């Protein structure tokens, strides 16, 4: 199962970059900004992933420990 996680994340990255480029092209004219190309969309996507991934991991870890502490004390 782990073997398929990296190709899935790679496909997700490229698809996220594509969606970033499309949505930026829709929203940018309303704010007077230029549209961006696919390579800039990739740069924006990797920057967002580098910021968001540790936050998601920290929240998940905190919820796991809260759940673990609550259920561990009730079983003892």
BALOVEX-585254 format. One record per residue (C-alpha): x, y, z. Coordinates in Angstrom, 2 decimals. Each point is the difference from the previous one (the first is absolute). Layout:
<drenkols>
east->X north->Y up->Z $
...
</drenkols>
This chain:
<drenkols>
east->0.00 north->0.00 up->0.00 $
east->2.89 north->2.38 up->0.72 $
east->1.33 north->-0.56 up->-3.50 $
east->-3.02 north->1.72 up->-1.52 $
east->0.02 north->3.04 up->2.28 $
east->2.87 north->1.81 up->-1.74 $
east->-1.46 north->-0.31 up->-3.53 $
east->-3.39 north->1.09 up->1.36 $
east->1.58 north->3.04 up->1.67 $
east->1.84 north->0.83 up->-3.22 $
east->-3.19 north->-0.14 up->-2.02 $
east->-1.74 north->2.07 up->2.65 $
east->2.75 north->2.60 up->-0.14 $
east->-0.25 north->0.45 up->-3.76 $
east->-3.78 north->0.10 up->0.14 $
east->0.12 north->2.56 up->2.83 $
east->2.38 north->2.10 up->-2.06 $
east->-2.35 north->-0.16 up->-2.95 $
east->-2.96 north->1.05 up->2.17 $
east->2.06 north->2.84 up->1.49 $
east->0.79 north->1.27 up->-3.50 $
east->-3.65 north->-0.24 up->-1.09 $
east->-1.46 north->1.68 up->3.09 $
east->2.69 north->2.70 up->-0.03 $
east->-0.96 north->0.74 up->-3.61 $
east->-3.64 north->0.35 up->1.05 $
east->0.62 north->2.19 up->3.05 $
east->3.02 north->2.11 up->-1.07 $
east->-1.81 north->2.36 up->-2.41 $
east->-2.41 north->1.03 up->2.76 $
east->2.93 north->1.26 up->2.08 $
east->1.97 north->1.48 up->-2.88 $
east->2.71 north->-2.69 up->0.15 $
east->1.71 north->-1.84 up->-2.82 $
east->-0.78 north->-3.63 up->-0.68 $
east->2.67 north->-2.58 up->0.79 $
east->1.43 north->-2.90 up->-1.96 $
east->0.22 north->-3.62 up->1.01 $
east->3.55 north->0.23 up->1.38 $
east->-0.95 north->2.90 up->2.29 $
east->-3.06 north->-1.96 up->1.08 $
east->2.32 north->-2.89 up->0.89 $
east->2.14 north->2.34 up->2.09 $
east->-3.04 north->1.37 up->1.83 $
east->-1.35 north->-3.51 up->0.58 $
east->3.25 north->-1.32 up->1.49 $
east->0.25 north->3.06 up->2.24 $
east->-3.54 north->-0.56 up->1.27 $
east->0.67 north->-3.71 up->0.53 $
east->3.19 north->0.76 up->1.95 $
east->-1.93 north->2.31 up->2.32 $
east->-3.22 north->-1.98 up->0.37 $
east->1.38 north->-3.55 up->0.34 $
east->1.78 north->0.55 up->3.34 $
east->-3.07 north->1.78 up->1.37 $
east->-2.25 north->-2.89 up->-0.97 $
east->2.44 north->-2.50 up->1.51 $
east->0.18 north->1.96 up->3.26 $
east->-3.78 north->0.21 up->0.28 $
east->-0.38 north->-3.71 up->-0.75 $
east->2.67 north->-0.91 up->2.55 $
east->-1.66 north->2.15 up->2.66 $
east->-3.42 north->-1.55 up->-0.64 $
east->1.53 north->-3.48 up->0.11 $
east->1.61 north->0.63 up->3.38 $
east->-3.20 north->1.51 up->1.43 $
east->-1.97 north->-3.02 up->-1.19 $
east->2.68 north->-2.39 up->1.24 $
east->0.16 north->1.61 up->3.45 $
east->-3.78 north->-0.02 up->0.38 $
east->-0.40 north->-3.66 up->-0.97 $
east->3.11 north->-1.21 up->1.80 $
east->-1.18 north->1.36 up->3.37 $
east->-3.49 north->-1.45 up->-0.41 $
east->1.40 north->-3.51 up->-0.61 $
east->2.23 north->-0.06 up->3.10 $
</drenkols>
